[in-house]
């Protein structure tokens, strides 16, 4: 697999465009859940079409819900979309930060429905965990695959994403663990890729490790689409504290 490193200098681009206020927005939907310090909206992503009705859906994280246990909510799209959650995910214990990251994962198991991934980076002394929930006509809130961080303090699951990086027709999972440390570097960070499939296992297939201490690689991850036109989804990841906060972003191209 080839790696492309993107290094940006401190140049600001200002794009002038028409400003539209919230009060001017057409058909604005305002989602909320009634809990102070629930931090509803901490993470927001498209979920894809999880119930197969032809409309994309949305997933929203609330890492402080239920007295700091965390949660995530899916709202089904539609011509007359409402603001009532259709699927609710609740944390399995206190102080997990479930919902710190959420994302549509694509079709991980090849059943024709979009799936979702939810991170809980604080669980088990910040070892972290990520939950994959398969979509379906009657999607429930029970995780179908659970992935665990490999070390305490790793913050595994603080960022999540998906895309078919190996071109096998199944969407794959991309998970960041920005707090990962090894014997050489403290909080270098890591990014893990797990290949999807009809029967998915919980062993990472590709691992990227940060270059130096305090790089915090994996603070952000994404399936970047096919940037170089080779037919494979590429992987993007951020290391915001690399080189005393100068920061660095990486794009990995799949290569057999």
C-alpha positions in Angstrom: 0.0 0.0 0.0 1.4 3.4 -1.0 1.2 6.4 1.3 0.7 10.0 0.4 1.5 12.6 3.0 -0.3 15.9 2.8 1.4 18.8 4.5 -0.4 22.1 4.6 1.0 25.5 5.6 -0.9 28.2 7.4 -2.7 29.7 4.4 -6.3 30.7 4.7 -8.6 30.6 1.7 -11.7 32.8 1.9 -14.6 32.0 -0.5 -17.2 34.6 -0.9 -20.8 33.3 -1.2 -24.3 34.2 -0.3 -25.0 33.8 3.4 -28.2 32.0 4.4 -29.4 32.2 8.0 -31.2 29.4 9.8 -34.4 31.3 9.8 -34.2 31.5 5.9 -33.5 27.8 5.5 -36.2 25.9 3.7 -37.7 22.9 5.4 -35.2 23.1 8.3 -35.3 20.1 10.7 -34.0 20.6 14.2 -33.2 17.4 16.0 -32.8 17.2 19.7 -33.0 14.9 22.7 -34.2 16.2 26.1 -31.2 15.9 28.3 -28.9 18.6 29.6 -25.2 17.9 29.0 -26.2 15.0 26.7 -24.1 16.7 24.0 -26.5 15.6 21.4 -25.0 16.4 18.0 -21.4 15.9 19.1 -21.1 13.8 15.9 -23.3 13.7 12.9 -23.0 11.7 9.7 -25.0 10.3 6.9 -26.0 6.7 7.7 -26.7 5.7 4.2 -29.9 3.9 3.4 -30.1 1.6 6.4 -33.7 0.4 6.0 -33.7 0.1 2.2 -36.6 2.5 1.5 -34.6 4.5 -1.1 -34.0 7.4 1.2 -30.7 8.1 3.0 -30.8 8.3 6.7 -28.9 10.2 9.4 -27.0 9.1 12.5 -26.3 11.5 15.4 -24.1 10.9 18.5 -24.7 12.1 22.0 -21.8 11.1 24.1 -23.2 12.5 27.4 -26.6 11.0 27.2 -28.0 8.9 30.0 -25.7 10.4 32.7 -22.6 10.3 30.7 -23.0 6.8 29.3 -23.5 8.0 25.8 -25.9 7.2 22.9 -26.6 7.4 19.2 -29.7 8.0 17.2 -30.8 7.1 13.6 -33.5 9.1 11.9 -35.0 7.7 8.7 -35.1 9.9 5.7 -38.2 10.4 3.6 -40.2 12.8 1.6 -41.9 14.0 4.9 -39.0 13.3 7.3 -39.9 13.9 11.0 -37.7 14.5 14.0 -38.5 11.3 16.0 -35.6 8.9 16.3 -36.2 5.5 14.7 -33.3 3.5 16.1 -31.7 4.4 19.5 -28.4 2.9 20.6 -27.6 3.0 24.3 -24.2 2.4 26.0 -23.6 -0.8 27.9 -22.0 0.9 30.9 -21.2 4.3 32.4 -18.6 6.7 31.0 -18.1 5.1 27.6 -18.5 8.1 25.4 -20.7 6.1 23.1 -21.4 8.4 20.2 -18.1 10.3 20.2 -18.0 9.2 16.6 -20.6 7.9 14.2 -20.7 7.1 10.6 -22.4 5.2 7.8 -20.2 2.3 7.1 -21.5 1.3 3.7 -22.7 -2.3 3.1 -20.2 -4.2 5.3 -21.9 -7.7 5.0 -23.2 -7.5 1.5 -26.9 -7.8 2.3 -28.0 -4.7 0.3 -28.5 -2.4 3.3 -26.2 0.3 4.6 -24.7 -0.3 8.0 -23.4 2.0 10.7 -20.5 2.2 13.0 -20.4 3.9 16.4 -17.4 4.6 18.6 -17.1 4.5 22.4 -13.5 5.6 23.1 -13.7 5.9 26.8 -14.9 2.4 27.7 -12.6 0.1 29.7 -10.2 2.9 30.8 -10.0 4.5 27.4 -9.1 1.2 25.7 -12.1 2.0 23.5 -14.6 0.0 21.5 -16.5 0.3 18.2 -19.9 -1.2 17.4 -21.0 -2.2 13.9 -24.8 -2.4 13.5 -26.2 -3.9 10.3 -29.0 -2.2 8.5 -32.2 -4.0 7.5 -35.9 -3.7 6.9 -36.4 -4.0 10.6 -33.1 -2.7 11.9 -32.6 -3.1 15.7 -30.2 -1.6 18.1 -28.2 -4.7 18.9 -24.5 -4.5 17.7 -23.7 -7.2 15.1 -19.9 -6.9 15.4 -17.9 -5.4 18.4 -14.3 -4.3 17.9 -12.0 -3.6 20.9 -9.0 -1.4 21.2 -5.7 -3.2 21.9 -4.3 -1.1 24.8 -5.5 1.0 27.7 -5.5 4.7 26.9 -5.7 4.1 23.2 -9.0 6.0 22.6 -9.9 3.4 20.1 -13.1 4.5 18.3 -12.6 8.2 18.7 -13.0 8.4 14.9 -14.7 6.0 12.5 -15.4 5.7 8.8 -15.9 3.2 6.0 -15.3 2.4 2.3 -14.3 -0.6 0.1 -10.6 -0.3 0.3 -9.7 -3.7 -1.1 -12.3 -3.8 -3.9 -14.0 -7.0 -2.9 -17.5 -5.5 -3.0 -17.8 -5.3 0.8 -17.4 -2.0 2.6 -14.5 -2.0 5.1 -14.2 -0.2 8.5 -11.7 2.5 9.4 -11.1 3.2 13.1 -8.8 5.7 14.8 -7.1 5.3 18.1 -5.3 8.6 18.6 -4.1 7.8 22.1 -2.2 4.6 21.2 1.3 4.4 22.6 4.1 1.8 22.0 7.5 1.4 23.4 8.9 4.0 21.1 6.4 6.8 21.0 3.8 8.0 23.5 0.4 8.8 22.0 1.6 8.3 18.5 -1.8 7.1 17.5 -3.0 4.3 15.2 -5.5 3.7 12.4 -7.0 0.3 11.9 -8.7 -1.1 8.8 -11.0 -4.1 9.1 -12.2 -5.8 5.9 -15.9 -6.4 5.6 -17.5 -9.7 4.5 -20.5 -12.0 4.8 -18.9 -13.2 8.1 -16.7 -10.5 9.4 -14.0 -11.2 12.0 -12.6 -8.8 14.6 -8.9 -8.9 13.6 -7.6 -5.8 12.0 -6.3 -6.3 8.4 -4.2 -3.1 8.0 -2.7 -1.0 10.7 -1.0 2.5 10.4 1.0 3.9 13.3 1.9 7.5 14.0 5.4 8.7 13.2 6.3 10.2 16.5 5.2 10.9 20.1 2.1 13.1 20.4 1.2 12.8 16.7 -2.2 11.4 17.7 -2.7 9.8 14.4 -6.3 8.7 14.1 -7.9 11.8 15.7 -9.9 11.8 12.4 -10.3 9.1 9.7 -12.4 8.8 6.5 -13.0 6.6 3.5 -11.7 9.1 1.0 -13.2 7.7 -2.2 -11.1 6.7 -5.2 -8.7 9.6 -5.3 -6.3 8.1 -7.9 -8.7 6.3 -10.1 -7.4 2.8 -9.5 -10.8 1.4 -8.5 -10.2 1.2 -4.8 -11.4 3.5 -1.9 -8.5 5.3 -0.3 -8.0 5.9 3.4 -7.4 9.4 4.9 -6.3 10.1 8.4 -5.3 13.1 10.5 -2.5 13.6 13.0 -3.4 17.0 14.3 -0.6 17.3 17.0 2.3 16.1 14.8 5.4 18.3 15.1 4.2 20.3 18.1 0.7 20.9 16.6 1.8 21.8 13.1 -0.3 18.7 12.1 -0.2 16.3 9.2 -2.8 14.4 7.1 -2.2 11.2 5.3 -3.8 9.4 2.3 -3.1 5.7 1.8 -3.7 4.2 -1.6 -4.5 0.5 -1.7 -2.0 -1.6 -3.5 -1.7 -5.4 -3.8 
